[in-house]
């Protein structure tokens, strides 16, 4: 009887592996192979015309990175970009989720409207915000001049001082709905009796938030922050469409610099080295996310 049970279990496992094999193969072909090829090519010289390896480069390209001023700027911008966006996206998302978690008239309408930035394609959002930020005919300058905050037009995406913050605002606007919806779902599963017990004990609103709400959404908050960090660090299309890393590389980040190095200057192996550095950084966050899941996180 036991042998039949073991045979049946083995048969089911074998069948399961057969079912997932096409998916695993597809992932390997589409993601793993190009990723491995890119990392490997960062250690070799390459002929631009034939795309064949022309010799072993070792760490030469990585040594070049140490003296590459633009890479240093892109690295600094990537960290700054990720930290600022993730922080504000979470805080604004949490505040919005707390508001939408309350009972008030029209709550369903506001929840629906919240989805608009999220469902708008990134390219369409980038083009729309590029028009909003335009120096001579942008609606942002028109509004600010109408209320006498500024006297003359500002080229938001053409100035080194304002380009990166302007892009950050766009990215935060685009990502708030995801953070809000996830945190809202977490808020709705918190046991209501905990709040009632806290009120009975004389707890104030801030105390209930600190000792009931925050612990209740801690697990999903950590997971959300890790995921948003990965997505934000790898963000490419929004920046490339709006500024292409300019002006004067002030909005240059690792994904954009990798693309420009490869397809504008045709330095594919050097671009692979840049991308590999970015891969190592984001892999650390990914490992943290996987480890959290393995420990029973959300």
KERO-698513 format. One record per residue (C-alpha): x, y, z negated; residue in three letters. Coordinates in nm, 4 decimals. Layout:
REM residues N
((X, Y, Z), 'ALA')
...
This chain:
REM residues 298
((0.0000, 0.0000, 0.0000), 'UNK')
((0.2819, 0.2383, -0.0922), 'UNK')
((0.4670, 0.1583, 0.2286), 'UNK')
((0.1582, 0.2434, 0.4323), 'UNK')
((0.1202, 0.5701, 0.2424), 'UNK')
((0.4851, 0.6588, 0.3041), 'UNK')
((0.4528, 0.5696, 0.6705), 'UNK')
((0.1404, 0.7853, 0.7003), 'UNK')
((0.3130, 1.0766, 0.5254), 'UNK')
((0.6175, 1.0433, 0.7494), 'UNK')
((0.3932, 1.0318, 1.0554), 'UNK')
((0.2127, 1.3507, 0.9509), 'UNK')
((0.5424, 1.5284, 0.8859), 'UNK')
((0.6790, 1.4200, 1.2218), 'UNK')
((0.3618, 1.5392, 1.3947), 'UNK')
((0.3875, 1.8740, 1.2149), 'UNK')
((0.7462, 1.9201, 1.3349), 'UNK')
((0.6351, 1.8449, 1.6895), 'UNK')
((0.3642, 2.1097, 1.6667), 'UNK')
((0.5964, 2.3838, 1.5413), 'UNK')
((0.8840, 2.2914, 1.7750), 'UNK')
((0.7633, 2.5102, 2.0687), 'UNK')
((0.7295, 2.8105, 1.8388), 'UNK')
((1.0745, 2.7557, 1.6905), 'UNK')
((1.2220, 2.7160, 2.0387), 'UNK')
((1.0526, 3.0353, 2.1566), 'UNK')
((1.1873, 3.2313, 1.8587), 'UNK')
((1.5351, 3.0890, 1.9183), 'UNK')
((1.5297, 3.1912, 2.2864), 'UNK')
((1.3770, 3.5359, 2.2393), 'UNK')
((1.5383, 3.6453, 1.9115), 'UNK')
((1.8156, 3.4218, 1.7812), 'UNK')
((2.0107, 3.3733, 2.1064), 'UNK')
((2.0291, 3.7461, 2.1982), 'UNK')
((2.1142, 3.8293, 1.8380), 'UNK')
((2.3973, 3.5770, 1.8286), 'UNK')
((2.5178, 3.6831, 2.1739), 'UNK')
((2.5286, 4.0463, 2.0613), 'UNK')
((2.7287, 3.9694, 1.7479), 'UNK')
((2.9738, 3.7516, 1.9399), 'UNK')
((3.0213, 4.0115, 2.2137), 'UNK')
((3.1315, 4.2662, 1.9541), 'UNK')
((3.4526, 4.0622, 1.9174), 'UNK')
((3.5348, 4.0510, 2.2893), 'UNK')
((3.6280, 4.2857, 2.5717), 'UNK')
((3.3882, 4.2719, 2.8627), 'UNK')
((3.3843, 4.3611, 3.2302), 'UNK')
((3.0963, 4.6077, 3.2878), 'UNK')
((3.0353, 4.4880, 3.6433), 'UNK')
((3.0388, 4.1118, 3.5887), 'UNK')
((2.9367, 4.1140, 3.2193), 'UNK')
((3.1975, 3.8412, 3.1662), 'UNK')
((3.4236, 3.8353, 2.8618), 'UNK')
((3.7685, 3.9680, 2.9550), 'UNK')
((3.9567, 3.8837, 2.6382), 'UNK')
((3.9377, 3.8593, 2.2629), 'UNK')
((3.9141, 4.1996, 2.0927), 'UNK')
((3.9087, 4.0848, 1.7325), 'UNK')
((3.8170, 4.3743, 1.5067), 'UNK')
((3.9206, 4.6454, 1.7545), 'UNK')
((3.5692, 4.7799, 1.8042), 'UNK')
((3.5046, 4.7835, 1.4307), 'UNK')
((3.8295, 4.9762, 1.3814), 'UNK')
((3.7054, 5.2297, 1.6342), 'UNK')
((3.3918, 5.2736, 1.4273), 'UNK')
((3.6039, 5.3865, 1.1334), 'UNK')
((3.7184, 5.6886, 1.3382), 'UNK')
((3.3927, 5.7514, 1.5240), 'UNK')
((3.2468, 6.0793, 1.3986), 'UNK')
((2.9111, 6.0196, 1.5658), 'UNK')
((2.8823, 5.6744, 1.4088), 'UNK')
((2.9545, 5.8201, 1.0658), 'UNK')
((2.6801, 6.0763, 1.1244), 'UNK')
((2.4400, 5.8095, 1.2528), 'UNK')
((2.5137, 5.5908, 0.9502), 'UNK')
((2.4534, 5.8805, 0.7098), 'UNK')
((2.1355, 5.9822, 0.8926), 'UNK')
((2.0057, 5.6243, 0.8891), 'UNK')
((2.0411, 5.5999, 0.5116), 'UNK')
((1.8967, 5.9470, 0.4581), 'UNK')
((1.6149, 5.8767, 0.7050), 'UNK')
((1.5220, 5.5472, 0.5395), 'UNK')
((1.5349, 5.6655, 0.1781), 'UNK')
((1.3317, 5.9826, 0.2364), 'UNK')
((1.0653, 5.8213, 0.4537), 'UNK')
((1.0169, 5.5139, 0.2355), 'UNK')
((0.9961, 5.7280, -0.0790), 'UNK')
((0.7391, 5.9743, 0.0535), 'UNK')
((0.5443, 5.7104, 0.2432), 'UNK')
((0.5045, 5.5066, -0.0747), 'UNK')
((0.4193, 5.8012, -0.3010), 'UNK')
((0.1674, 5.9531, -0.0595), 'UNK')
((0.0269, 5.6090, 0.0202), 'UNK')
((-0.0156, 5.5353, -0.3501), 'UNK')
((-0.1884, 5.8682, -0.4127), 'UNK')
((-0.4215, 5.8140, -0.1175), 'UNK')
((-0.4967, 5.4574, -0.2297), 'UNK')
((-0.5857, 5.5800, -0.5790), 'UNK')
((-0.8264, 5.8343, -0.4310), 'UNK')
((-0.9885, 5.5852, -0.1933), 'UNK')
((-1.0234, 5.3345, -0.4761), 'UNK')
((-1.2757, 5.5625, -0.6464), 'UNK')
((-1.6492, 5.5590, -0.5698), 'UNK')
((-1.7606, 5.8696, -0.3789), 'UNK')
((-1.9865, 5.9537, -0.0889), 'UNK')
((-1.8372, 5.8829, 0.2532), 'UNK')
((-1.5552, 5.6672, 0.1209), 'UNK')
((-1.5956, 5.4204, 0.4077), 'UNK')
((-1.5627, 5.7000, 0.6647), 'UNK')
((-1.2407, 5.8271, 0.5089), 'UNK')
((-1.1012, 5.4732, 0.5006), 'UNK')
((-1.1752, 5.4391, 0.8721), 'UNK')
((-1.0195, 5.7750, 0.9567), 'UNK')
((-0.7094, 5.6726, 0.7662), 'UNK')
((-0.6388, 5.4071, 1.0293), 'UNK')
((-0.6037, 5.6569, 1.3146), 'UNK')
((-0.2285, 5.7296, 1.2742), 'UNK')
((-0.1572, 5.3579, 1.2391), 'UNK')
((-0.3441, 5.2451, 1.5520), 'UNK')
((-0.2057, 5.5217, 1.7759), 'UNK')
((0.0801, 5.3716, 1.9844), 'UNK')
((0.4229, 5.4975, 1.8806), 'UNK')
((0.4963, 5.6491, 2.2222), 'UNK')
((0.1641, 5.8356, 2.2272), 'UNK')
((0.2214, 5.9581, 1.8716), 'UNK')
((0.5732, 6.0731, 1.9600), 'UNK')
((0.4543, 6.2662, 2.2663), 'UNK')
((0.1693, 6.4260, 2.0683), 'UNK')
((0.3973, 6.5404, 1.7866), 'UNK')
((0.6542, 6.6598, 2.0385), 'UNK')
((0.3854, 6.8905, 2.1752), 'UNK')
((0.2877, 7.0010, 1.8221), 'UNK')
((0.6510, 7.0931, 1.7473), 'UNK')
((0.7107, 7.2678, 2.0803), 'UNK')
((0.8784, 7.6060, 2.0414), 'UNK')
((0.6792, 7.8339, 2.2740), 'UNK')
((0.3429, 7.6595, 2.3060), 'UNK')
((0.3293, 7.4242, 2.0059), 'UNK')
((0.0228, 7.4333, 1.7859), 'UNK')
((0.2330, 7.4262, 1.4676), 'UNK')
((0.3976, 7.7590, 1.5489), 'UNK')
((0.0582, 7.9023, 1.6479), 'UNK')
((-0.0941, 7.8099, 1.3110), 'UNK')
((0.2042, 7.9317, 1.1083), 'UNK')
((0.2083, 8.2647, 1.2935), 'UNK')
((-0.1691, 8.2994, 1.2508), 'UNK')
((-0.1357, 8.2807, 0.8718), 'UNK')
((0.1764, 8.5017, 0.8800), 'UNK')
((0.4134, 8.2367, 0.7428), 'UNK')
((0.6536, 8.2883, 1.0341), 'UNK')
((0.6983, 8.5851, 1.2681), 'UNK')
((0.8617, 8.4189, 1.5676), 'UNK')
((0.8508, 8.0742, 1.7249), 'UNK')
((1.0683, 7.7986, 1.5817), 'UNK')
((1.2059, 7.5267, 1.8070), 'UNK')
((1.1480, 7.2494, 1.5532), 'UNK')
((1.3060, 6.9708, 1.7582), 'UNK')
((1.5722, 7.1908, 1.9142), 'UNK')
((1.7328, 7.3079, 1.5913), 'UNK')
((1.9844, 7.0994, 1.3981), 'UNK')
((1.8354, 7.2231, 1.0712), 'UNK')
((1.4746, 7.1221, 1.1437), 'UNK')
((1.4883, 6.8332, 1.3924), 'UNK')
((1.5469, 6.5471, 1.1480), 'UNK')
((1.2947, 6.6698, 0.8844), 'UNK')
((1.0374, 6.7152, 1.1636), 'UNK')
((1.0907, 6.3572, 1.2791), 'UNK')
((1.0577, 6.2380, 0.9197), 'UNK')
((0.7193, 6.4063, 0.8858), 'UNK')
((0.6014, 6.2277, 1.1999), 'UNK')
((0.7267, 5.8898, 1.0800), 'UNK')
((0.5714, 5.9369, 0.7351), 'UNK')
((0.2384, 6.0352, 0.8942), 'UNK')
((0.2526, 5.7240, 1.1129), 'UNK')
((0.3317, 5.4851, 0.8267), 'UNK')
((0.1083, 5.6126, 0.5462), 'UNK')
((-0.1992, 5.4074, 0.6538), 'UNK')
((-0.0150, 5.0751, 0.6176), 'UNK')
((0.1141, 5.1584, 0.2702), 'UNK')
((-0.2245, 5.2944, 0.1639), 'UNK')
((-0.4203, 4.9905, 0.2813), 'UNK')
((-0.1841, 4.7425, 0.1173), 'UNK')
((-0.1821, 4.9292, -0.2137), 'UNK')
((-0.5585, 4.9809, -0.1968), 'UNK')
((-0.6056, 4.6054, -0.1630), 'UNK')
((-0.3787, 4.5544, -0.4652), 'UNK')
((-0.5734, 4.8099, -0.6708), 'UNK')
((-0.9024, 4.6397, -0.5971), 'UNK')
((-0.7933, 4.3067, -0.7435), 'UNK')
((-0.6928, 4.4543, -1.0797), 'UNK')
((-0.9327, 4.3326, -1.3470), 'UNK')
((-1.1733, 4.6174, -1.4345), 'UNK')
((-1.1993, 4.4945, -1.7927), 'UNK')
((-0.8398, 4.6008, -1.8495), 'UNK')
((-0.9378, 4.9629, -1.7869), 'UNK')
((-1.2409, 4.9285, -2.0134), 'UNK')
((-1.0246, 4.7863, -2.2909), 'UNK')
((-0.7741, 5.0696, -2.2446), 'UNK')
((-1.0512, 5.3302, -2.2698), 'UNK')
((-1.1808, 5.1622, -2.5839), 'UNK')
((-0.8338, 5.1928, -2.7356), 'UNK')
((-0.8333, 5.5635, -2.6541), 'UNK')
((-0.5925, 5.5522, -2.3609), 'UNK')
((-0.5835, 5.8549, -2.1336), 'UNK')
((-0.5745, 5.8515, -1.7538), 'UNK')
((-0.1952, 5.8663, -1.7300), 'UNK')
((-0.1554, 5.5917, -1.9911), 'UNK')
((-0.3976, 5.3663, -1.8007), 'UNK')
((-0.2045, 5.4350, -1.4819), 'UNK')
((0.1272, 5.3553, -1.6504), 'UNK')
((0.0263, 5.0444, -1.8459), 'UNK')
((-0.2517, 4.8969, -1.6300), 'UNK')
((-0.2304, 5.0208, -1.2705), 'UNK')
((0.1456, 5.0151, -1.2141), 'UNK')
((0.1991, 4.6636, -1.3590), 'UNK')
((-0.0981, 4.5431, -1.1548), 'UNK')
((0.0494, 4.6593, -0.8242), 'UNK')
((0.4181, 4.6034, -0.9063), 'UNK')
((0.4640, 4.2860, -0.7010), 'UNK')
((0.2919, 4.4173, -0.3887), 'UNK')
((0.4702, 4.7524, -0.4265), 'UNK')
((0.8146, 4.5896, -0.4215), 'UNK')
((0.7249, 4.3792, -0.1193), 'UNK')
((0.5772, 4.6781, 0.0621), 'UNK')
((0.8834, 4.8925, -0.0062), 'UNK')
((1.1154, 4.6198, 0.1228), 'UNK')
((0.9128, 4.5730, 0.4424), 'UNK')
((0.8811, 4.9460, 0.5087), 'UNK')
((1.2566, 4.9844, 0.4487), 'UNK')
((1.3311, 4.7241, 0.7170), 'UNK')
((1.0899, 4.8811, 0.9678), 'UNK')
((1.2057, 5.2372, 0.8986), 'UNK')
((1.5765, 5.1594, 0.9276), 'UNK')
((1.5139, 4.9905, 1.2638), 'UNK')
((1.2881, 5.2657, 1.3989), 'UNK')
((1.3904, 5.3591, 1.7502), 'UNK')
((1.1067, 5.4620, 1.9826), 'UNK')
((0.9819, 5.7610, 1.7826), 'UNK')
((1.3279, 5.9180, 1.7585), 'UNK')
((1.4330, 5.8365, 2.1128), 'UNK')
((1.1197, 5.9786, 2.2732), 'UNK')
((1.1203, 6.2979, 2.0664), 'UNK')
((1.4901, 6.3925, 2.0514), 'UNK')
((1.7106, 6.1117, 2.1929), 'UNK')
((1.9360, 6.1679, 1.8926), 'UNK')
((1.9814, 6.5411, 1.9518), 'UNK')
((2.0340, 6.8245, 1.9196), 'UNK')
((2.4092, 6.7844, 1.8706), 'UNK')
((2.3514, 6.4310, 1.7336), 'UNK')
((2.1665, 6.5757, 1.4331), 'UNK')
((1.8956, 6.3068, 1.4605), 'UNK')
((2.1295, 6.0282, 1.5626), 'UNK')
((2.0634, 5.6996, 1.3815), 'UNK')
((2.2177, 5.3555, 1.4268), 'UNK')
((1.9468, 5.2041, 1.6552), 'UNK')
((1.9444, 5.5089, 1.8866), 'UNK')
((2.3234, 5.5369, 1.8918), 'UNK')
((2.3473, 5.1672, 1.9780), 'UNK')
((2.1115, 5.2115, 2.2734), 'UNK')
((2.2810, 5.5275, 2.4036), 'UNK')
((2.6279, 5.3736, 2.3749), 'UNK')
((2.5175, 5.0668, 2.5693), 'UNK')
((2.2934, 5.2104, 2.8407), 'UNK')
((2.4184, 5.5674, 2.8801), 'UNK')
((2.7927, 5.5034, 2.8486), 'UNK')
((2.7905, 5.1304, 2.9355), 'UNK')
((3.0081, 5.0399, 2.6376), 'UNK')
((2.8205, 4.7206, 2.5686), 'UNK')
((3.0712, 4.5580, 2.3354), 'UNK')
((3.1169, 4.8721, 2.1304), 'UNK')
((2.7382, 4.9068, 2.1122), 'UNK')
((2.7234, 4.5459, 1.9921), 'UNK')
((2.9614, 4.6356, 1.7093), 'UNK')
((2.7411, 4.9301, 1.6104), 'UNK')
((2.4340, 4.7099, 1.6187), 'UNK')
((2.6068, 4.4414, 1.4142), 'UNK')
((2.6823, 4.6894, 1.1370), 'UNK')
((2.3151, 4.7867, 1.1349), 'UNK')
((2.2213, 4.4182, 1.1313), 'UNK')
((2.4381, 4.3550, 0.8255), 'UNK')
((2.2813, 4.6461, 0.6384), 'UNK')
((1.9239, 4.5499, 0.7120), 'UNK')
((1.9993, 4.1806, 0.6481), 'UNK')
((2.0741, 4.2692, 0.2865), 'UNK')
((1.7238, 4.4110, 0.2497), 'UNK')
((1.5758, 4.1120, 0.4335), 'UNK')
((1.7533, 3.8708, 0.1995), 'UNK')
((1.6131, 4.0622, -0.0976), 'UNK')
((1.2642, 4.0282, 0.0533), 'UNK')
((1.3063, 3.6526, 0.1138), 'UNK')
((1.4441, 3.5948, -0.2354), 'UNK')
((1.1501, 3.7781, -0.3851), 'UNK')
((0.9066, 3.5617, -0.1899), 'UNK')
((1.0874, 3.2490, -0.3041), 'UNK')
((1.0515, 3.3626, -0.6659), 'UNK')
((0.6769, 3.3811, -0.6211), 'UNK')
((0.6360, 3.7416, -0.5127), 'UNK')
((0.3677, 3.8536, -0.2705), 'UNK')
